[in-house]
Amino acid sequence: MFYFFIFLFFCSLSAFSQNNTDSLQNFHDSTIKETDKGIPFYDKYNNIIGGDSLRYCNGIKCSGFIKDYYPDGKIKHKGYYVNGQLTSIYKNYYNNEQLERSFKVNSSKKSTVTIYYKNGILRSKGKYLNDSFLEWEDYYPNGNLESSEENNKSLDYYIHFNFYYENGNPQNTLELIDKKNKIYSSKEFFENGQVKQEGKRIQNQAINDYFKSGKWLIYNEKGELIDKEIYVRGELIDEASTTKDD
């Protein structure tokens, strides 16, 4: 009987150690690192935006508010878990204590996220509808807007989708001008801000593409018109150079 209790004692100790190790692994997980994209590690536990991983604490699915820390004791992550997944809110922090991202559920279908660079400059912000982007913006490290995207509420076409150079000038723009026929104003720019080409695009919903349509005007970097092109369903059918200046 004595040896039986000794056996149970060591089994219990082994089980305790295994669970404790699991807890510490989650507490100081070496895979939770800052990358060039910040700290996206925890997104895999966020089922609201499509994460399908489960997080375990002491051998069971994490529930309630959970906090992770850097080895020096600074806060790394805090979030609310239910059955191993993030559900309503969480925040991540860089090791300099700067907020890295903040995610919040606003309603049964909508949620928002704001992401920062390590120096505190805004990096990205977005609104989700279920697990898809409704709106999204990315920013360069200098604070200038890099891209801006807005989708309609059914998520089947863009309201706008624009890109910008790092100096702040527009690079490509796509703006809805005819909702019924899904016709867009489309422009491409030189880095100096001059329009490079402009015309209209029409959405091909079957393949989720936006093809050129009608007359397109082509310019040089001085802003001078140099070409005119005619497109039908994305196919160039006519081209006429207006000047030899290229």
VOSE-310027 format. One line per 3 residues: for each residue x, y, z of N, C-alpha, C. Coordinates in steps of 0.05 Angstrom, whole numbers. Layout:
N
X Y Z X Y Z X Y Z ~ ...
% end
This chain:
246
17 -24 0 0 0 0 17 25 0 ~ 39 24 16 58 47 17 68 54 -11 ~ 77 33 -26 88 38 -52 66 48 -71
41 40 -66 19 49 -83 16 79 -80 ~ 17 89 -55 14 118 -50 38 133 -61 ~ 62 121 -59 85 134 -71 82 137 -101
71 115 -113 65 116 -142 46 138 -149 ~ 24 141 -134 4 161 -139 16 189 -135 ~ 34 192 -115 46 218 -110 63 227 -134
79 208 -145 96 216 -167 80 220 -193 ~ 58 206 -196 40 210 -219 28 238 -217 ~ 19 245 -193 7 272 -189 27 294 -194
52 289 -184 73 309 -188 80 312 -217 ~ 80 290 -232 85 291 -260 64 306 -275 ~ 39 301 -268 16 315 -280 17 345 -274
24 352 -249 26 380 -241 48 394 -257 ~ 70 380 -260 93 392 -275 86 396 -304 ~ 72 377 -316 64 379 -344 45 403 -348
25 406 -330 6 428 -332 20 454 -327 ~ 39 455 -308 53 479 -301 70 488 -325 ~ 84 469 -338 100 475 -361 83 486 -383
59 475 -387 41 485 -408 34 514 -402 ~ 29 520 -377 22 547 -369 45 566 -374 ~ 69 558 -367 92 576 -371 98 579 -400
93 558 -416 98 561 -445 80 582 -457 ~ 55 583 -448 37 603 -458 45 631 -446 ~ 56 631 -422 62 656 -409 86 670 -421
107 654 -429 130 665 -442 136 650 -468 ~ 117 648 -485 121 632 -510 142 646 -527 ~ 163 631 -534 185 642 -549 177 648 -578
154 638 -587 145 643 -614 130 670 -616 ~ 123 682 -593 109 707 -593 129 729 -595 ~ 137 735 -620 158 755 -624 148 779 -640
162 801 -637 157 824 -654 168 818 -681 ~ 153 823 -702 162 820 -730 159 846 -744 ~ 165 846 -770 161 870 -786 132 876 -789
114 858 -781 86 863 -781 74 868 -753 ~ 92 872 -734 83 876 -707 82 850 -691 ~ 59 846 -678 55 821 -662 29 808 -671
29 795 -694 4 783 -704 -2 755 -692 ~ 15 746 -674 13 719 -663 -15 712 -653 ~ -27 730 -638 -52 724 -624 -76 723 -643
-73 734 -668 -96 734 -686 -106 706 -692 ~ -89 686 -689 -97 658 -695 -117 648 -675 ~ -119 661 -651 -139 654 -631 -165 670 -634
-166 689 -653 -189 706 -656 -208 695 -677 ~ -228 680 -668 -246 667 -686 -264 688 -701 ~ -266 712 -691 -282 732 -703 -271 740 -730
-245 740 -733 -232 747 -759 -221 722 -773 ~ -231 698 -765 -223 674 -779 -203 657 -766 ~ -192 664 -742 -173 648 -728 -187 622 -718
-173 599 -722 -185 574 -714 -169 558 -694 ~ -149 571 -682 -132 557 -662 -144 560 -634 ~ -138 541 -617 -147 542 -589 -123 546 -571
-126 563 -551 -104 567 -532 -111 553 -506 ~ -90 540 -495 -94 524 -470 -78 537 -447 ~ -90 537 -424 -77 547 -400 -79 524 -379
-56 515 -370 -55 493 -350 -70 469 -360 ~ -68 463 -386 -79 439 -397 -109 441 -405 ~ -121 464 -399 -150 467 -407 -152 492 -424
-175 494 -439 -179 517 -456 -181 543 -439 ~ -165 563 -447 -164 588 -432 -192 601 -432 ~ -199 612 -409 -224 627 -406 -219 650 -387
-234 672 -393 -231 696 -377 -209 714 -387 ~ -202 735 -371 -180 753 -379 -154 739 -374 ~ -137 739 -395 -111 726 -395 -90 748 -401
-68 748 -386 -47 767 -390 -21 752 -395 ~ -5 762 -415 22 751 -420 42 774 -416 ~ 66 766 -407 86 786 -401 112 780 -414
129 800 -419 156 796 -427 172 786 -404 ~ 196 774 -408 212 764 -386 218 785 -365 ~ 219 811 -373 225 832 -354 200 841 -339
177 828 -343 153 835 -329 134 854 -342 ~ 143 866 -365 125 885 -379 103 870 -393 ~ 80 882 -394 56 870 -406 60 866 -436
54 843 -447 56 837 -475 28 834 -488 ~ 9 822 -473 -17 817 -485 -37 814 -462 ~ -61 824 -467 -83 818 -449 -109 817 -466
-125 796 -460 -149 792 -476 -169 774 -461 ~ -193 775 -471 -214 759 -459 -219 734 -476 ~ -216 711 -464 -219 685 -478 -244 670 -468
-256 656 -486 -277 637 -480 -272 611 -495 ~ -269 589 -480 -263 563 -492 -239 564 -511 ~ -218 578 -502 -193 578 -517 -190 598 -539
-211 615 -543 -210 634 -565 -216 662 -555 ~ -203 682 -568 -209 710 -562 -237 717 -572 ~ -252 732 -556 -280 736 -563 -288 765 -566
-279 783 -549 -291 810 -550 -270 832 -551 ~ -247 829 -537 -228 850 -537 -200 839 -530 ~ -179 850 -542 -152 844 -534 -133 866 -543
-111 868 -529 -90 888 -535 -63 875 -533 ~ -45 882 -551 -17 873 -551 1 897 -547 ~ 24 892 -535 43 914 -530 71 906 -538
86 926 -549 114 922 -554 130 921 -528 ~ 155 913 -529 170 911 -504 179 938 -494 ~ 173 960 -509 178 987 -498 152 999 -486
131 981 -483 106 988 -471 87 1003 -489 ~ 95 1007 -514 78 1020 -534 56 1000 -543 ~ 31 1009 -544 9 993 -554 15 984 -583
13 958 -588 18 948 -615 -8 945 -631 ~ -29 935 -618 -55 933 -631 -77 931 -610 ~ -100 941 -618 -124 939 -601 -147 930 -618
-159 908 -609 -182 896 -623 -206 897 -605 ~ -229 905 -617 -253 908 -602 -278 900 -618 ~ -295 884 -606 -321 877 -618 -341 899 -612
-354 909 -633 -374 931 -629 -402 921 -630 ~ -407 899 -643 -434 888 -645 -432 859 -652 ~ -454 846 -658 -454 817 -664 -439 812 -691
-437 832 -708 -425 828 -734 -401 846 -740 ~ -398 868 -725 -378 888 -731 -357 889 -709 ~ -332 893 -717 -310 897 -699 -289 915 -711
-271 925 -695 -251 944 -704 -223 936 -694 ~ -203 944 -708 -175 939 -700 -159 964 -707 ~ -140 971 -689 -121 992 -694 -93 981 -688
-74 985 -706 -47 974 -703 -27 997 -705 ~ -6 995 -689 14 1017 -688 42 1006 -693 ~ 59 1024 -703 88 1018 -704 99 1020 -676
123 1011 -672 136 1010 -646 140 1038 -634 ~ 142 1058 -652 146 1086 -643 120 1100 -638 ~ 97 1086 -641 71 1098 -635 57 1109 -659
69 1110 -682 56 1119 -707 35 1099 -716 ~ 13 1109 -724 -9 1091 -734 1 1074 -757 ~ -4 1048 -756 5 1030 -777 -19 1021 -795
-41 1013 -783 -64 1004 -797 -89 1008 -779 ~ -111 1011 -792 -137 1010 -777 -158 999 -796 ~ -177 985 -784 -197 973 -801 -222 967 -787
-243 963 -802 -269 954 -792 -276 927 -806 ~ -284 908 -789 -292 882 -799 -322 879 -800 ~ -332 865 -820 -359 856 -820 -358 826 -820
-365 814 -798 -360 785 -793 -329 781 -795 ~ -319 764 -812 -290 759 -814 -277 772 -838 ~ -291 791 -851 -280 804 -875 -277 834 -871
-259 847 -886 -255 875 -884 -278 890 -896 ~ -289 909 -880 -308 928 -891 -293 953 -900 ~ -275 962 -882 -257 984 -888 -229 978 -878
-209 988 -892 -181 983 -883 -163 1005 -893 ~ -145 1014 -876 -125 1033 -883 -97 1025 -873 ~ -77 1027 -889 -49 1023 -881 -33 1049 -884
-14 1052 -866 2 1076 -866 32 1070 -867 ~ 47 1088 -880 76 1085 -881 88 1092 -853 ~ 113 1084 -848 125 1092 -822 127 1122 -818
126 1138 -839 128 1167 -836 100 1179 -829 ~ 79 1162 -828 53 1171 -821 34 1176 -844 ~ 45 1176 -869 29 1181 -892 12 1156 -900
-11 1161 -911 -29 1139 -919 -17 1123 -942 ~ -17 1096 -939 -6 1079 -960 -28 1067 -977 ~ -50 1060 -965 -73 1049 -981 -99 1053 -965
-121 1054 -980 -147 1058 -967 -167 1041 -983 ~ -182 1024 -969 -201 1006 -981 -228 1008 -967 ~ -250 1010 -982 -276 1009 -970 -294 991 -988
-307 972 -976 -325 954 -990 -354 961 -984 ~ -372 952 -1001 -400 956 -995 -408 936 -973 ~ -432 939 -961 -439 923 -938 -443 893 -945
-448 887 -970 -450 859 -978 -423 847 -986 ~ -402 864 -986 -375 856 -991 -370 845 -1018 ~ -386 853 -1038 -382 843 -1065 -372 863 -1085
-367 888 -1076 -353 908 -1094 -342 930 -1077 ~ -322 944 -1089 -309 966 -1075 -326 992 -1077 ~ -325 1008 -1056 -333 1036 -1057 -309 1052 -1067
-286 1046 -1056 -261 1057 -1067 -238 1039 -1059 ~ -216 1040 -1074 -192 1025 -1068 -169 1041 -1079 ~ -154 1055 -1061 -134 1074 -1069 -107 1067 -1057
-85 1073 -1072 -58 1070 -1063 -43 1097 -1065 ~ -23 1100 -1048 -9 1126 -1047 21 1121 -1045 ~ 36 1140 -1056 65 1140 -1054 73 1147 -1025
97 1141 -1018 106 1147 -991 107 1177 -985 ~ 110 1193 -1007 111 1222 -1003 83 1234 -999 ~ 62 1217 -1000 35 1226 -996 19 1230 -1021
31 1230 -1044 17 1234 -1069 2 1208 -1077 ~ -21 1210 -1091 -35 1186 -1099 -19 1170 -1120 ~ -22 1144 -1119 -9 1126 -1139 -29 1114 -1157
-50 1102 -1147 -73 1091 -1162 -99 1096 -1147 ~ -119 1104 -1161 -145 1108 -1148 -167 1094 -1163 ~ -186 1083 -1149 -209 1070 -1160 -233 1080 -1143
-251 1095 -1156 -273 1108 -1141 -300 1101 -1155 ~ -319 1091 -1141 -345 1085 -1152 -360 1110 -1159 ~ -369 1111 -1184 -385 1135 -1193 -413 1127 -1203
-417 1102 -1208 -444 1092 -1217 -449 1066 -1203 ~ -464 1068 -1181 -469 1044 -1164 -485 1023 -1179 ~ -505 1031 -1194 -522 1012 -1208 -506 995 -1228
-490 1008 -1244 -475 994 -1265 -446 987 -1257 ~ -439 993 -1233 -412 987 -1222 -390 999 -1240 ~ -393 1025 -1246 -374 1040 -1262 -356 1056 -1243
-330 1056 -1248 -311 1070 -1231 -294 1090 -1246 ~ -287 1111 -1233 -266 1129 -1243 -240 1118 -1234 ~ -221 1115 -1252 -195 1103 -1246 -172 1120 -1256
-152 1125 -1239 -129 1141 -1246 -104 1128 -1236 ~ -82 1132 -1252 -56 1124 -1243 -38 1150 -1245 ~ -21 1153 -1225 -5 1178 -1222 25 1173 -1223
40 1193 -1232 68 1193 -1228 74 1201 -1199 ~ 98 1195 -1190 105 1201 -1162 104 1231 -1157 ~ 108 1247 -1178 107 1277 -1174 79 1288 -1171
59 1270 -1174 31 1279 -1171 16 1283 -1197 ~ 31 1283 -1219 18 1286 -1245 3 1260 -1252 ~ -20 1263 -1265 -36 1240 -1275 -20 1226 -1297
-18 1200 -1295 -5 1184 -1315 -25 1173 -1336 ~ -47 1163 -1326 -69 1155 -1344 -95 1156 -1328 ~ -117 1160 -1343 -143 1161 -1329 -165 1152 -1348
-186 1140 -1336 -208 1131 -1352 -229 1118 -1333 ~ -245 1100 -1344 -265 1086 -1328 -260 1056 -1328 ~ -268 1044 -1306 -268 1015 -1304 -296 1005 -1296
-301 980 -1304 -327 967 -1297 -321 941 -1283 ~ -336 935 -1262 -331 911 -1248 -343 887 -1263 ~ -326 866 -1265 -335 840 -1275 -339 823 -1250
-363 822 -1240 -368 809 -1214 -362 779 -1215 ~ -365 767 -1238 -361 738 -1241 -332 730 -1234 ~ -313 747 -1241 -285 741 -1235 -273 761 -1215
-290 779 -1204 -281 799 -1185 -258 815 -1196 ~ -262 826 -1220 -241 842 -1233 -254 869 -1242 ~ -237 888 -1246 -246 915 -1254 -231 922 -1280
-245 919 -1303 -231 922 -1329 -235 949 -1340 ~ -216 958 -1356 -217 984 -1369 -240 985 -1389 ~ -252 1008 -1392 -275 1011 -1410 -275 1039 -1421
-281 1041 -1447 -284 1067 -1460 -257 1081 -1465 ~ -257 1107 -1466 -234 1123 -1473 -216 1127 -1448 ~ -190 1121 -1453 -170 1127 -1432 -150 1147 -1443
-141 1166 -1426 -122 1187 -1434 -96 1181 -1420 ~ -74 1183 -1435 -47 1177 -1426 -30 1203 -1426 ~ -16 1208 -1404 0 1233 -1401 29 1227 -1396
46 1247 -1401 74 1245 -1392 77 1258 -1365 ~ 102 1258 -1354 106 1269 -1327 103 1299 -1326 ~ 102 1312 -1349 97 1341 -1350 67 1348 -1349
50 1327 -1351 22 1332 -1351 11 1335 -1379 ~ 27 1330 -1400 18 1333 -1428 5 1307 -1438 ~ -17 1310 -1452 -31 1287 -1463 -14 1275 -1486
-8 1249 -1486 8 1237 -1507 -6 1214 -1521 ~ -27 1203 -1509 -41 1180 -1522 -70 1180 -1514 ~ -86 1168 -1532 -114 1162 -1526 -119 1133 -1533
-131 1118 -1515 -136 1090 -1519 -166 1084 -1515 ~ -176 1065 -1531 -204 1057 -1528 -205 1027 -1520 ~ -220 1022 -1499 -223 995 -1489 -252 985 -1489
-255 960 -1495 -281 947 -1493 -277 921 -1476 ~ -290 921 -1452 -288 899 -1434 -258 891 -1428 ~ -242 912 -1425 -214 907 -1418 -196 903 -1441
-206 901 -1466 -190 896 -1489 -185 922 -1504 ~ -159 928 -1510 -151 952 -1525 -159 948 -1554 ~ -176 966 -1564 -185 963 -1592 -176 986 -1610
-166 1008 -1598 -157 1030 -1614 -137 1047 -1598 ~ -116 1056 -1612 -96 1072 -1599 -86 1093 -1618 ~ -84 1118 -1609 -75 1140 -1626 -57 1159 -1611
-31 1159 -1618 -11 1177 -1605 -17 1205 -1614 ~ -17 1223 -1594 -22 1251 -1600 3 1268 -1603 ~ 25 1257 -1594 51 1271 -1596 74 1251 -1595
96 1260 -1606 120 1242 -1605 135 1245 -1579 ~ 128 1265 -1563 141 1269 -1537 134 1246 -1518 ~ 154 1231 -1509 148 1209 -1490 159 1215 -1462
% end
